[in-house]
Structure formats: structure tokens, C-alpha cells
Amino acid sequence: MEKALEILKHIEELYVAEPDLDKFERVAQKNPERVAAWDDAFKEYDLVDVLNAIDEFWTYKSSKSRPNVHQLLTMLRCNKEVAPKVKDGVKEEKYTDYAFAFMQRDMKLGRCHHLLNMYQRAVSRIVNEVLPEMISSEEWQKLEVIDRYSKAMQLGLFNEFDEIIVKICRELTGKDSQF
């Protein structure tokens, strides 16, 4: 529970002009399940990594709204390579979050015009909307998440990534890029 309290206090320090750091001690006493849920969400990560993800989120998020658990976990997964998956005794290739990889590619090329959430939406659309159109629904449902990404990559569905991210951005913002 100490880890969760440190995380919540760090967020409070960044996002509130006059932080009340004792507030979380009171929340922990009144609603220990809420604090325990934060603790459980980040149990596999070091506190330093979580605090760095919060700082990174604060630095790059333009609206300066507080991060939720999902957003922080996404950032942590983007920063950490996932261990190889073993299927039928055979190790699959290591992979990193595709959205983060595409964002890094665009940053290196000097053409990054979207925030990470837009990249995540584009990857999600490819895997959850485009891929099911290319294979049978039974096959798609049988595939585990990592296998869906691999299958989409094998079918070349990520070749249209740039067009898909622009389309999503137009749908959500009415323009081709976020900035």
C-alpha cells in the first residue's frame, strides 16, 4: 500500500497547485480497496519506473490532466520490453508495444504529429477492426493478443498505418494531425 500512496502523492504534487499529501492517508483509511487497486495495478513495476512514467506523462501530455491507471500502464509497457512468450515449448520473438514503436519511428523521421493515444488507437483499429475483416471471426477469437499483432504484421496490415492514424485523427479532431 505504501507504493500506491507514493504514486498517488507524486501525481498530486504534479497536478495540484497546493497539494494535500495527507489526503491519501485519509483515503487509505476510508477506502483501502481503492488504494489496494492502485497497488495491485503496479505490483510488477518498480516504484522508480512508475514515478518516471508519471513524470513523462506530465511532460508530454498537453492537457495536463491527471493520468489514470491505464495510461500509466501503457507508458510502462511502452518503456519495457515484454519477455518472450512461450507457446508449445517454442519461444516467440520478443516484441514491444507497436504504438510506441510507430511513434518512435515518426520521431526519428521528424514527422511525429500525434500523441501516443492516437498511435494506440491506430494500432487497436488495425488489430481489432481491420484484422477481423481479413480472417475468419473464429480464427481471430482463437488468437491471443500477441498473436493478433503478429498475424496483422504477417498480412501487411501495418503498411497502411500512416493512413489509418490520419483517418482517426480526422474523425476525432477534424484535422490531419494533433499538432
Secondary structure, DSSP 8 states (H G I E B T S, - for coil): -HHHHHHHHHHHHHH-SS--TTHHHHHHHH-HHHHHHHHHHTTTS-HHHHHHHHHHHHHH-TT-----HHHHHHHHHHHS-B---EETTEE---B--HHHHHHHHHHHTT---S-HHHHHHHHHHIIIIIHHHHS-HHHHHHS-HHHHHHHHHHTTGGGGHHHHHHHHHHHHHSSS---
